[in-house]
Amino acid sequence: MNEIELFVHSTKDAEPTMVKVGTDASVEELLKKIYEAGLCDGPSEELHIFAEEEGEPCKREDTIEHCGLKHRHHVHCHKCHRVRVEVNYNGVEKDEAFPPSTKVKRVLKWAVDAFGLKGADAESKVLRLADPPQTELLGDQHIGSFVQSPKCELKLCLVPRVRFQG
Amino acid sequence: MKPNESLLKAHMEGAPFLAGADAGKWGLHGTLETVDLSHPVFWVRGDKRFVPDERVYLRFDTTGYSQEAPTAGPWDAAGNCRLPVPRWPRGDGISVVFNPAWKQDALYSPCDRMAMQGHDTWRGMCPQWWWQPTFTIVRYLEFVYACVNPAEHEN
């Protein structure tokens, strides 16, 4: 059995945590490991494991290897199958559903396209949480990290990047 | 090893730092065994429109880390000296952070020890970047990465 390290994202933290698992372990066993490490709130039968940027969760009975997960791949543990993301830009709202393992930069790309922004207008934008603390989301973070089940939705604002002057 | 050095080493062995390093976003110049962890040099990958060498090297001063914020200035890794000003990253918004007219050994950033002085208003503007003792070196590197890759989502 080969042991590999996976970067696990969850609602506990916007930054990943490292978990070691055997390649012949099942996704169920990985879930149990993640649950026991306190990275995801249970019950574990309600949790899904998504490979980063994948639309469907891994099947519980499959092995890590069969899921295509390799050393230092990123996965996301979440109760939601989809997250409805609502983005506000200049008072206009648009929404779309994403798997929780979607990177913020993909949602940002969708948002700037949805609002028809191009060139410098598109480049200078970031996504922030609509509610306090209005944290700026970073490109490689997972959208699911900012969503607390049972609500499978997230309200964001598309805003210019802060400039540090004065 | 001093407390600031052992804490920095532990943070560099953590998942957030390793994830960024694996993705090619940043790295340590040299090896953990040989570098001076009070003055380590890290590189950050940058959009070549703004960072002609595609990597900006930064020499840090980690005195008091992480109770105190680090501070860092652009570095010529090959010459082992400050980066000549003509080779500094530049571009809209970037030249505010990389501002040699302000200082050549610090970045104008809310997570840089030198720049934080006298800029308490930044705390409210951007709490996620305003340095806290619980932060790690990854926060500083993420700030620089976001700064020199303003269009990452467009690629």
Contacts between the chains, C-beta under 8 A, distances in Angstrom:
chain1	res1	chain2	res2	distance
A	7	B	15	5.8
A	7	B	18	8.0
A	7	B	19	5.1
A	15	B	15	7.0
A	15	B	16	4.2
A	15	B	19	7.9
A	15	B	138	7.3
A	16	B	15	4.9
A	16	B	16	6.5
A	16	B	19	5.4
A	17	B	15	5.4
A	18	B	14	7.7
A	18	B	15	4.1
A	18	B	18	7.2
A	72	B	18	7.6
A	72	B	19	7.9
A	72	B	22	5.2
A	74	B	19	7.3
A	105	B	152	5.7
A	105	B	153	4.1
A	106	B	153	7.4
A	108	B	153	4.2
A	109	B	153	4.5
A	109	B	154	6.9
A	112	B	153	7.2
A	112	B	154	7.8
A	120	B	92	7.4
A	122	B	151	7.3
A	122	B	154	6.2
A	123	B	150	5.0
A	123	B	151	4.0
A	123	B	154	6.4
A	124	B	92	7.7
A	124	B	93	7.2
A	124	B	150	6.5
A	126	B	146	8.0
A	133	B	127	5.8
A	133	B	128	7.5
A	135	B	127	7.7
A	135	B	128	5.1
A	136	B	126	7.2
A	136	B	128	6.0
A	136	B	129	8.0
A	138	B	142	6.0
A	138	B	146	6.5
A	139	B	146	7.4
A	139	B	149	7.8
A	139	B	152	5.1
A	139	B	153	6.2
A	140	B	19	7.5
A	140	B	20	7.7
A	140	B	23	6.7
A	140	B	25	7.7
A	161	B	93	6.6
A	161	B	146	7.8
A	161	B	150	6.8
A	162	B	125	5.9
A	162	B	126	5.3
A	163	B	93	5.9
A	163	B	96	6.1
A	164	B	96	6.1
A	164	B	97	6.8
A	164	B	108	5.9
A	164	B	109	6.6
A	164	B	110	6.3
A	164	B	115	7.7
A	164	B	119	7.7
A	164	B	122	6.4
A	164	B	125	8.0
A	164	B	126	7.8
A	165	B	96	6.0
A	166	B	121	7.8
